[in-house]
Amino acid sequence: MNAAELDQLIAEAAAVAEGEVVTYARSRDVALPHSGGTAVLITLDNGQDHRRPNTLGPRGLGELNRALDAALARPEVVALAVTGKPYVLAAGADLSAIARITRRDQALAIARIGHAVFDKLHTASVPTFAFVNGLALGGGLELALHCSYRTVSTGAAGIALPECYLGMFPAWGGAFLVPNLIGADRAVTLIVENALSQNVMLSGPQAHRTGLADAVFDAADFLERSLDWAGRVVTGSTVVTRPEIDRGPAWDAAVARGRAFADRKVAGAAPGPYRALDLIAAARTADRTQAYAAEDEGLADLIMGPELRAGLYAFDLVRRRARKPAGAPDPALARPVAEVGVVGAGLMAGQLALLFLRRLEVPVVIADLDQARVDKGLGWLRKEIDGLVAKGRLSPDRANRLRGLVSGTTDLADFARCDLVIEAVFEELGVKQRVFADLEQHVSPTCLLATNTSALSVTAMAAGLEHPERVVGMHFFNPVAVLPLLEVVRGEDTDEAAVATALAVAKSLKKNAVLVKNAPAFVVNRLLLRLMGEVTAAVDEGTPIEVADSAVRELGLPMSPFALLQLVGPGVALHVARTLHDELGERFGVSPNLARLVEHQRPGFYDWTAEGRPYVSAETQALLTVGDHPSTAEQVRDRALDALAQEIGLMLTEGVVAAPMDIDLCLILGAGWPLHLGGITPYLDRAGVSERVLGRRLLPPGVASVLPETPAAAQPEGAAR
């Protein structure tokens, strides 16, 4: 591609990428130490602080392209280096414009521009260096990989190729460069396994040990030491050697391992990881031109496909909508929380107490019926704090401070100073009503009373109280420290100040809150129980357990319905199923076989081998009474998806959440559904389930899908075709 063609591609892509926050390439001359000569140092900087990382959109790539051309045109320049603004090299491509791409040639241009600009770092007539001073994700890391040499700061965090996490693959050279730099085995780990394991990232020292960087320097004087090192490389006093890459059978074995891993994680539901593995396999023998052409075509295919659009939609939900809950009242209404009470001293209560301690660092009081339970709860908390110290996640001084902030009691009068009290007692409405009635005798009229119920009515809990307006649902998900969702439930009498306070606390706890109307089981549990109920009903009718359980595997969910049942506990699932049956009717059946498993204290439908593989034991099979109307896996899947679509339609009609996007956000953050699925509504739309069941799509055209071309967009005047 010549310079004029590249400029034309950049101009056309920039026209689509409206609103791009441009990352500028600011050049300055530096004198390399050790008489190395004049180098040009290009600093990527979008003019924002580290909370808005550099991204590489068409205009930003155009800026970098011009800076590279200007530097490489100067005969006195002996080296070229690229670094970033403080704490950030670049967070990859600017993906915001992809939703506006309607033609494959536009998609193809995105890949070709990145390759053409970055390749100038590889083909330069002088040595090129990347000084990775901070965050380097996706295209940011690929930019560095095109350089002749790389240094990395000890303070750098967030070094990764996360594309497979979004349903993509590294398409600006990463799928070719990484295996040829560090070998196929490490490349599969970095590109596929890390990305599909909740987007694991590397620190600077880890990147160096992996072989991505040639040298690692302390953050305090990183740039000075990197320039000194570059001077020694240019003058030849430092010679960089890299290990020889094994291109034998181990290469194919690594790719095969990656395919098996992708199958376990996404079950074929996301094409991105498989395209990445195809490219890694080809990188053993392909040359750079062939590899980049394959990346170009592969990225264009994905951009014009529904799975990537769903992944980017989900990514945007997590980045934007999760930070500003729909329907939230004025944050100024929130009241300060300087002391917290937790009613209950069991496992869930303990997790909540620990979270409040660590995030708010305010006094936390736990209460239970007798001193033995209180002591057990306090003992668990102290053990957890000790464990965090042992893992290096808490300093001894901070641990001592946290230990001093927690206390226990059997007297609710000790909650008198609390600004927030949350109950985590037995999931029975009468029990929770009595707890709140007793609390109201001791706490101030403005103390927020919160329930961690997973299914019961917040409105009913507040009925009969003197101040029902300060009762709110704060439904955390287990494990509390891991899952980021908090369903904040507004009862019929809950006032704006109570909601605002709950949302402010959620933010302080580093949780993503979704505001939910008071409704049975709210969002996540209602949908999971509907799904699980349909699969269980198929077993009751005679479908083999393994067939029913594997029916929704193609969605790529983090676990199958019956694995989830085992994690939640059959007793809990049965209790919620009965609650939903009573509240919502026959849509939520109560399986007699599930009741029988609970009665006989079975862990679920499965037992597990010593190697961790599930199987249906003879003992479990003997407990089951099944019909003679088995279904195929496809029939079970269709039944389950139809049920989800129906339930979502009803929830939206009821106003349980503000929009379908909130349902997707809840499933992603609260149930661990993968980003590449987009939650559930994009899948139901593209599979035709929404229209079959509801007579309409759940999301507007172009949201989590390719926007259809308008006649004008199909043939713009003067467009180069």
C-alpha positions in Angstrom: 0.0 0.0 0.0 1.5 3.3 -1.0 1.3 6.5 1.0 -1.6 8.0 -0.9 -3.7 4.8 -0.6 -3.0 4.7 3.2 -4.0 8.4 3.6 -7.2 7.7 1.6 -8.1 4.7 3.8 -7.4 6.7 7.0 -9.6 9.6 5.8 -12.5 7.3 4.9 -12.3 5.4 8.2 -12.1 8.7 10.1 -15.4 9.8 8.5 -17.1 6.8 10.1 -15.4 7.3 13.5 -17.3 10.4 14.6 -16.4 11.5 18.1 -13.0 9.8 18.3 -10.8 11.0 21.2 -7.7 11.5 19.2 -4.4 10.1 20.5 -1.7 12.4 19.3 1.9 11.3 18.5 4.1 14.0 20.0 7.7 13.9 18.7 10.9 15.2 20.3 14.6 14.7 19.6 16.7 13.0 22.3 20.4 12.5 22.4 21.1 8.8 23.1 23.7 8.2 25.8 27.0 6.4 25.0 27.4 8.6 21.9 24.5 6.8 20.3 23.3 9.8 18.3 20.0 11.4 17.8 16.8 9.5 18.3 13.2 10.6 17.9 11.0 9.8 20.9 7.2 9.7 20.0 4.9 10.0 23.0 1.3 8.9 22.6 -1.0 11.2 24.4 -4.8 11.9 24.0 -4.7 14.9 26.4 -6.6 13.1 29.1 -5.4 11.7 32.4 -4.7 8.0 33.0 -8.4 7.3 33.6 -9.0 7.9 29.9 -6.3 5.7 28.3 -4.9 6.3 24.8 -6.8 4.5 22.1 -5.9 4.1 18.5 -8.7 5.2 16.2 -8.3 6.2 12.5 -7.3 9.8 13.3 -4.9 8.6 16.0 -3.3 6.1 13.6 -3.0 9.0 11.1 -1.2 11.1 13.7 1.2 8.2 14.4 1.7 7.6 10.6 2.7 11.2 10.0 5.1 11.2 13.0 6.8 8.0 11.8 7.2 9.3 8.3 8.7 12.6 9.5 11.2 10.8 11.8 12.2 8.2 9.3 12.7 10.8 6.6 15.6 12.4 8.6 19.0 10.9 7.7 20.6 12.0 11.0 18.1 10.0 13.1 19.7 6.7 14.3 16.8 5.3 16.3 13.1 5.8 16.9 11.2 5.1 20.1 7.6 5.1 21.1 6.2 5.5 24.6 3.0 6.8 26.2 1.7 9.4 28.6 2.1 8.6 32.3 0.9 5.1 33.2 -0.4 4.3 29.7 1.1 3.2 26.4 -2.2 2.5 24.7 -5.4 0.6 25.4 -5.7 -0.8 21.9 -8.0 0.1 19.0 -10.8 2.6 19.4 -13.8 0.2 19.1 -16.5 2.8 19.4 -16.9 3.3 15.7 -17.5 -0.4 14.9 -21.3 -0.1 15.6 -21.4 2.4 12.7 -19.7 0.1 10.2 -22.2 -1.2 7.6 -20.0 -2.5 4.8 -17.2 -5.1 4.7 -14.8 -2.8 3.0 -15.0 -0.4 5.9 -14.3 -3.3 8.3 -11.4 -4.4 6.1 -9.9 -0.9 6.2 -9.6 -1.0 10.0 -7.3 -4.0 9.9 -5.3 -2.8 6.9 -4.6 0.7 8.4 -3.3 -0.8 11.6 -1.0 -3.2 9.8 0.3 -0.5 7.4 1.1 2.0 10.1 2.6 -0.4 12.6 4.7 -2.2 9.9 6.7 1.0 9.5 8.2 0.3 12.9 9.3 -3.2 11.6 10.6 -2.1 8.2 12.3 1.1 9.5 15.9 1.6 8.3 16.9 2.3 12.0 16.3 0.3 15.2 12.9 1.0 16.7 12.1 0.7 20.4 8.9 0.5 22.5 9.2 1.8 26.0 6.2 0.2 27.7 5.6 2.6 30.6 2.1 1.4 31.6 -1.1 -0.1 30.3 -0.6 -1.9 26.9 -3.7 -3.7 25.7 -4.5 -5.2 22.4 -3.4 -2.9 19.6 -1.2 -1.0 22.2 0.8 -4.2 22.8 0.8 -5.0 19.1 2.3 -1.6 18.4 5.2 -2.5 20.8 5.6 -5.9 19.2 6.3 -4.3 15.8 9.4 -2.6 17.3 12.8 -4.1 17.1 13.2 -3.9 20.9 11.0 -3.4 24.0 11.6 -2.3 27.5 8.9 -2.4 30.2 8.4 -0.7 33.5 8.2 -2.5 36.8 5.1 -0.4 37.5 3.3 -1.3 34.3 0.1 -3.1 34.8 -2.5 -4.3 32.3 -0.3 -5.9 29.7 -2.4 -8.2 27.6 -4.1 -9.2 24.4 -7.7 -9.3 25.6 -9.4 -9.6 22.2 -10.7 -13.1 22.6 -12.4 -11.9 25.8 -14.5 -9.7 23.5 -15.0 -12.3 20.8 -12.2 -11.0 18.6 -8.6 -11.9 18.0 -5.4 -9.8 17.9 -5.7 -8.5 14.3 -2.9 -6.0 14.1 -0.1 -8.6 14.0 -0.4 -10.2 17.4 -1.5 -13.6 16.2 1.6 -13.8 14.1 4.2 -11.9 16.1 3.6 -13.4 19.5 4.1 -17.1 18.7 7.1 -16.1 16.6 8.6 -14.2 19.5 7.7 -16.4 22.6 6.6 -19.7 21.0 3.2 -21.2 20.4 2.8 -22.5 23.9 3.1 -19.1 25.6 1.2 -17.5 22.8 -1.8 -19.7 23.3 -1.7 -18.9 27.0 -1.5 -15.1 26.4 -3.9 -14.8 23.5 -6.6 -17.4 24.3 -6.3 -18.9 27.8 -5.6 -15.6 29.7 -8.3 -13.7 27.7 -11.0 -16.4 28.3 -10.1 -16.6 32.0 -11.8 -13.4 32.9 -9.1 -11.4 31.0 -6.0 -12.2 33.0 -3.3 -9.5 32.5 0.4 -9.3 33.1 2.5 -6.9 35.1 5.7 -5.4 33.7 8.0 -8.0 35.3 5.7 -10.9 34.1 5.8 -9.5 30.6 9.6 -9.5 30.8 9.7 -13.1 32.1 7.3 -14.2 29.4 9.6 -12.8 26.7 7.5 -10.0 25.5 10.1 -7.4 26.6 13.8 -7.5 26.4 14.6 -5.5 29.5 12.7 -4.3 32.6 13.5 -1.2 34.6 12.2 0.5 37.8 9.3 2.8 37.3 11.0 5.7 39.1 13.6 6.3 36.4 12.1 4.1 33.6 12.5 6.5 30.7 16.1 7.5 31.5 17.2 3.9 31.9 15.3 2.9 28.7 17.1 5.6 26.8 20.4 4.6 28.3 19.8 0.9 27.3 18.7 1.9 23.8 21.9 3.9 23.5 23.9 0.8 24.4 21.9 -1.3 21.9 22.5 1.2 19.1 26.2 1.4 19.7 26.5 -2.4 20.0 27.7 -2.6 23.6 24.5 -4.4 24.5 23.4 -7.3 22.3 19.9 -8.7 22.7 19.5 -12.4 22.2 16.2 -14.3 22.2 15.6 -18.0 22.5 15.1 -20.1 19.4 11.5 -21.0 18.8 10.5 -24.6 18.7 8.6 -25.1 15.4 8.1 -28.9 15.8 5.2 -31.0 17.1 5.0 -28.8 20.3 3.5 -26.0 18.2 0.6 -28.2 17.0 0.2 -29.5 20.6 -0.1 -26.0 21.9 -2.8 -25.1 19.4 -4.7 -28.3 20.2 -4.6 -27.4 23.9 -5.9 -24.0 23.0 -8.8 -25.5 21.0 -9.8 -27.8 23.9 -9.7 -24.8 26.3 -11.8 -22.7 24.0 -14.3 -25.5 23.7 -14.6 -25.6 27.5 -15.0 -21.9 27.8 -17.2 -20.8 24.8 -18.3 -24.1 23.3 -18.0 -22.7 19.8 -20.3 -19.8 20.6 -17.7 -17.2 19.8 -15.6 -17.5 16.6 -12.8 -15.1 17.7 -10.8 -17.6 19.8 -10.9 -20.2 17.0 -9.8 -17.6 14.4 -6.9 -16.7 16.7 -5.9 -20.4 17.0 -6.1 -20.9 13.2 -3.7 -17.9 12.8 -1.3 -19.1 15.5 -1.2 -22.5 13.8 -0.5 -20.8 10.4 2.2 -18.6 12.0 4.5 -21.5 12.2 5.1 -21.4 8.4 3.4 -18.2 7.1 5.4 -15.1 6.2 4.4 -11.7 7.5 2.5 -10.7 4.4 0.4 -13.8 4.3 -0.3 -13.6 8.1 -1.4 -10.0 7.9 -3.7 -10.6 4.9 -5.3 -13.5 6.9 -5.8 -11.2 9.9 -7.3 -8.5 7.7 -9.9 -10.9 6.2 -10.6 -12.5 9.6 -11.2 -9.2 11.3 -13.5 -8.0 8.5 -15.5 -11.3 8.9 -15.9 -10.8 12.6 -16.8 -7.1 12.4 -19.6 -8.0 10.0 -20.8 -10.8 12.1 -23.3 -10.7 15.1 -21.1 -12.3 17.7 -18.5 -9.5 17.8 -21.2 -6.9 17.8 -22.7 -8.6 20.8 -19.4 -8.7 22.6 -18.7 -5.0 22.0 -22.2 -4.2 23.1 -21.6 -6.1 26.4 -18.2 -4.4 26.8 -19.9 -1.0 26.4 -22.5 -2.0 29.0 -19.9 -2.8 31.5 -17.8 0.3 30.8 -20.6 2.8 30.7 -24.1 1.7 31.8 -22.8 -0.1 34.8 -21.3 3.1 36.1 -24.5 5.1 35.8 -27.5 3.0 36.8 -30.6 3.8 34.8 -33.3 5.6 36.8 -30.9 6.6 39.6 -32.0 9.6 41.8 -29.8 12.6 42.4 -26.6 11.4 44.1 -26.7 14.5 46.4 -29.6 12.8 48.2 -27.4 10.1 49.6 -26.7 10.1 53.3 -23.2 9.4 54.7 -22.5 6.0 56.2 -20.1 6.0 59.1 -21.0 2.8 60.8 -22.6 -0.5 59.4 -24.5 -3.3 61.1 -24.9 -6.8 59.8 -27.7 -9.0 61.2 -26.6 -12.6 61.0 -23.2 -14.2 61.5 -23.3 -17.0 58.9 -21.2 -17.3 55.8 -23.1 -14.7 53.7 -23.2 -12.2 56.6 -19.5 -12.7 57.1 -18.7 -12.0 53.5 -20.8 -8.8 53.6 -19.1 -7.7 56.9 -15.7 -8.3 55.3 -16.6 -6.3 52.2 -17.9 -3.3 54.2 -14.7 -3.5 56.4 -12.3 -3.5 53.5 -14.0 -1.0 51.2 -15.5 1.5 53.7 -13.1 1.1 56.6 -15.8 2.1 59.1 -16.9 0.3 62.3 -18.9 -2.9 61.5 -21.1 -4.7 64.1 -22.4 -8.2 63.5 -25.2 -9.7 65.5 -26.8 -13.1 65.9 -29.1 -14.9 68.3 -26.5 -16.2 70.7 -22.8 -15.5 71.6 -21.6 -18.8 70.2 -22.8 -17.8 66.7 -21.4 -14.3 67.0 -18.0 -15.7 68.1 -18.0 -18.1 65.2 -18.7 -15.3 62.8 -16.0 -13.1 64.3 -13.5 -16.0 64.2 -14.3 -16.5 60.5 -13.7 -12.8 59.8 -10.3 -12.8 61.6 -9.2 -15.9 59.8 -10.1 -14.3 56.4 -8.2 -11.2 57.3 -5.2 -13.3 58.3 -5.4 -15.1 54.9 -5.4 -11.8 53.1 -2.2 -10.8 54.9 -0.6 -14.1 54.1 -1.4 -13.6 50.4 0.1 -10.1 50.5 -3.3 -8.5 49.8 -3.4 -6.7 53.1 -0.6 -5.1 55.0 -0.2 -6.1 58.7 -1.0 -2.5 59.8 -4.2 -2.3 57.8 -5.2 -5.8 58.9 -4.9 -4.7 62.6 -7.0 -1.6 61.8 -9.7 -3.8 60.2 -9.7 -6.2 63.2 -10.2 -3.2 65.5 -13.2 -2.0 63.5 -15.3 -5.1 63.8 -17.3 -6.2 66.8 -20.1 -8.6 67.6 -23.3 -8.5 69.7 -26.5 -10.3 70.6 -28.3 -7.1 71.4 -29.7 -5.1 68.5 -29.5 -2.0 70.7 -25.8 -2.0 69.8 -26.8 -0.9 66.2 -28.0 2.5 67.6 -25.1 4.4 65.9 -25.4 2.6 62.6 -26.2 4.5 59.4 -26.9 1.3 57.5 -28.0 -2.1 58.7 -28.2 -5.1 56.3 -29.9 -8.3 57.3 -28.6 -11.7 56.0 -30.8 -14.1 58.0 -32.9 -17.1 57.0 -34.8 -16.6 53.7 -38.3 -16.5 55.2 -40.5 -13.4 55.0 -41.7 -13.6 58.6 -38.2 -13.8 60.0 -37.0 -10.8 58.1 -40.1 -8.8 59.0 -39.4 -9.4 62.7 -35.8 -8.5 62.3 -36.7 -5.1 60.8 -39.4 -4.5 63.4 -36.9 -5.1 66.2 -34.3 -2.9 64.5 -36.7 0.0 64.2 -36.8 0.2 68.0 -33.1 0.9 68.2 -31.8 2.7 65.1 -32.3 6.3 64.0 -35.2 7.2 61.7 -32.7 7.9 58.9 -30.7 4.6 59.2 -31.0 2.7 56.0 -32.5 -0.8 56.5 -31.3 -3.1 53.7 -32.2 -6.7 52.9 -29.9 -9.2 51.1 -32.9 -11.3 50.1 -32.6 -13.1 46.8 -36.3 -13.5 46.0 -38.6 -12.1 48.7 -40.6 -8.9 48.5 -38.9 -5.8 49.8 -42.3 -4.1 50.0 -43.7 -6.8 52.2 -40.7 -6.7 54.4 -41.3 -3.0 55.0 -45.0 -3.3 55.6 -46.0 -2.3 59.1 -42.9 -0.4 59.9 -43.0 3.2 61.1 -40.5 4.2 58.4 -41.0 1.9 55.4 -39.5 4.5 53.1 -35.9 3.6 54.3 -36.1 -0.1 53.5 -34.2 -1.1 50.3 -33.0 -4.3 48.8 -29.3 -4.8 48.3 -28.9 -8.2 46.8 -25.3 -9.2 46.6 -24.1 -12.3 44.7 -22.0 -15.2 46.0 -19.1 -15.1 46.3 -19.5 -11.5 47.4 -15.8 -10.5 47.0 -15.8 -11.7 43.3 -19.1 -11.0 41.5 -19.4 -7.3 40.8 -23.2 -7.0 40.6 -25.5 -5.5 43.2 -29.2 -5.5 42.5 -30.6 -2.4 44.3 -34.3 -3.0 44.8 -36.8 -0.2 45.3 -39.8 -1.2 47.3 -43.2 0.5 46.7 -42.5 2.8 49.7 -38.7 3.3 49.3 -37.8 6.9 49.0 -35.2 8.6 46.8 -32.8 9.2 49.7 -32.7 5.5 50.5 -32.1 4.5 46.9 -29.4 7.2 46.5 -27.7 6.0 49.7 -27.7 2.4 48.6 -26.2 3.4 45.2 -23.5 5.5 46.8 -22.6 2.6 49.1 -22.5 0.3 46.1 -20.0 2.6 44.4 -17.8 2.8 47.5 -17.9 -1.0 47.7 -16.7 -1.1 44.0 -19.9 -2.8 42.9 -21.9 -2.2 39.8 -25.5 -1.5 40.7 -28.6 -2.1 38.7 -31.7 -0.4 39.9 -34.5 -3.0 40.1 -38.2 -2.7 40.8 -39.6 -4.9 43.6 -40.5 -8.1 41.8 -40.2 -11.8 42.7 -36.5 -12.9 42.5 -35.6 -9.6 40.8 -33.6 -10.2 37.6 -30.8 -12.8 37.8 -32.4 -15.4 40.0 -35.7 -15.1 38.2 -34.1 -15.8 34.8 -31.7 -18.5 36.1 -34.6 -20.3 37.9 -36.8 -20.1 34.8 -33.9 -21.6 32.7 -33.1 -24.3 35.3 -36.8 -25.1 35.7 -37.3 -25.9 32.0 -34.2 -28.1 32.0 -35.3 -29.9 35.1 -38.8 -30.4 33.8 -37.4 -32.1 30.7 -35.6 -34.6 33.0 -38.9 -35.1 34.9 -40.5 -36.0 31.5 -37.9 -38.6 30.7 -35.0 -36.8 29.1 -31.6 -38.2 30.2 -29.9 -35.9 32.7 -26.8 -35.4 30.5 -28.8 -34.6 27.4 -30.9 -32.0 29.2 -28.0 -30.4 31.0 -25.9 -30.0 27.8 -28.8 -28.6 25.8 -27.7 -24.9 26.2 -24.0 -25.6 25.9 -23.8 -23.6 22.6 -24.5 -20.4 24.6 -21.0 -20.8 26.1 -22.3 -20.2 29.6 -19.8 -20.4 32.5 -21.4 -23.6 33.8 -24.3 -25.9 32.8 -27.7 -25.6 34.6 -27.1 -28.6 36.8 -23.6 -27.6 37.7 -25.1 -24.2 38.7 -27.7 -26.1 40.7 -25.0 -27.9 42.6 -23.1 -24.6 43.3 -26.3 -22.9 44.6 -27.4 -25.9 46.5 -30.6 -27.9 45.7 -32.2 -26.8 48.9 -31.9 -23.1 48.0 -33.0 -23.7 44.5 -36.0 -25.6 45.6 -37.0 -22.8 48.1 -36.7 -20.1 45.4 -38.6 -22.3 42.9 -41.5 -22.7 45.4 -41.4 -18.9 46.1 -41.6 -18.1 42.4 -44.3 -20.7 41.8 -46.4 -19.1 44.5 -45.8 -15.6 43.2 -45.8 -16.1 39.4 -47.7 -19.3 38.8 -47.2 -22.4 36.6 -44.4 -20.9 34.5 -42.2 -21.8 37.5 -42.7 -25.4 38.2 -41.6 -27.2 41.3 -39.8 -30.4 40.3 -40.8 -33.5 42.4 -37.4 -34.9 41.5 -35.6 -31.9 42.8 -37.6 -32.1 46.0 -36.6 -35.8 46.3 -32.9 -34.9 46.0 -33.3 -32.4 48.8 -35.2 -34.8 50.9 -32.4 -37.4 50.6 -29.7 -34.8 51.0 -28.1 -35.4 47.6 -25.7 -32.7 46.3 -27.6 -32.4 43.1 -28.2 -34.5 40.0 -24.4 -35.3 39.8 -21.7 -36.9 41.8 -18.1 -36.3 40.9 -15.2 -38.5 40.1 -11.8 -38.0 41.8 -10.7 -36.3 38.6 -13.6 -33.8 38.9 -15.8 -35.3 36.1 -19.6 -35.3 36.8 -21.6 -38.5 36.6 -25.1 -39.7 37.6 -24.8 -42.2 40.3 -27.0 -45.3 40.7 -28.2 -43.9 44.0 -29.4 -40.6 42.4 -31.0 -42.4 39.5 -32.9 -44.7 41.9 -34.4 -41.6 43.5 -35.8 -40.2 40.3 -39.3 -40.8 38.9 -39.4 -39.8 35.3 -42.0 -39.9 32.5 -41.8 -41.5 29.1 -41.7 -38.3 26.9 -37.9 -37.6 26.4 -36.8 -34.6 24.4 -33.7 -34.2 22.2 -31.1 -31.7 23.2 -32.3 -29.3 20.5 -35.9 -29.5 21.8 -34.7 -28.8 25.3 -32.7 -25.8 24.1 -35.6 -24.3 22.1 -37.8 -24.8 25.1 -35.4 -23.1 27.5 -34.7 -20.2 25.1 -38.4 -19.6 24.5 -39.0 -19.5 28.3 -36.2 -16.9 28.7 -37.6 -14.8 25.9 -41.1 -15.0 27.5 -39.8 -14.1 30.9 -37.8 -11.2 29.7 -40.8 -9.9 27.8 -42.9 -10.0 31.0 -40.2 -8.4 33.1 -39.9 -5.5 30.6 -43.7 -5.1 30.6 -43.7 -5.1 34.4 -40.9 -2.5 34.5 -38.6 -4.6 36.6 -35.7 -2.8 34.9 -35.5 0.2 32.7 -34.4 -1.5 29.5 -33.2 -4.9 28.0 -29.7 -3.6 28.5 -30.1 -3.9 32.3 -31.1 -7.5 32.0 -28.0 -8.2 30.0 -25.8 -6.3 32.4 -27.3 -8.3 35.3 -26.5 -11.6 33.7 -22.9 -10.6 32.8 -22.0 -9.1 36.2 -24.1 -11.3 38.5 -24.2 -14.7 36.7 -20.8 -14.5 34.9 -22.3 -14.8 31.4 -19.6 -14.2 28.9 -19.1 -10.9 27.1 -19.1 -12.5 23.7 -22.7 -13.6 24.3 -23.7 -10.0 25.0 -25.9 -11.1 27.9 -29.0 -12.9 26.5 -31.1 -10.5 24.5 -28.7 -10.2 21.5 -28.6 -14.0 21.3 -32.4 -14.3 21.4 -32.7 -11.6 18.7 -30.2 -13.1 16.3 -31.5 -16.7 16.8 -35.0 -15.5 16.0 -36.4 -16.5 19.4 -37.5 -13.0 20.4 -39.7 -12.6 17.3 -41.0 -16.1 17.5 -42.1 -15.7 21.2 -42.7 -12.0 21.5 -43.4 -10.9 17.9 -40.6 -8.3 18.1 -36.8 -7.9 18.7 -35.7 -7.0 22.2 -33.0 -4.6 21.0 -33.2 -2.0 18.2 -31.5 -2.8 14.9 -27.8 -1.9 15.1 -27.6 -2.4 18.9 -25.5 -5.6 19.3 -26.0 -6.3 15.6 -24.9 -5.0 12.2 -26.9 -1.9 11.3 -28.6 -2.5 7.9 -27.3 -0.3 5.1 -29.5 2.6 4.0 -29.6 3.3 0.3 -27.4 6.3 0.8 -24.9 4.3 2.9 -24.8 1.6 0.3 -23.4 3.8 -2.4 -22.1 7.1 -1.0 -21.3 9.8 -3.5 -17.7 9.8 -4.5 -16.8 6.8 -2.4 -13.8 4.7 -3.4 -15.1 1.1 -4.0 
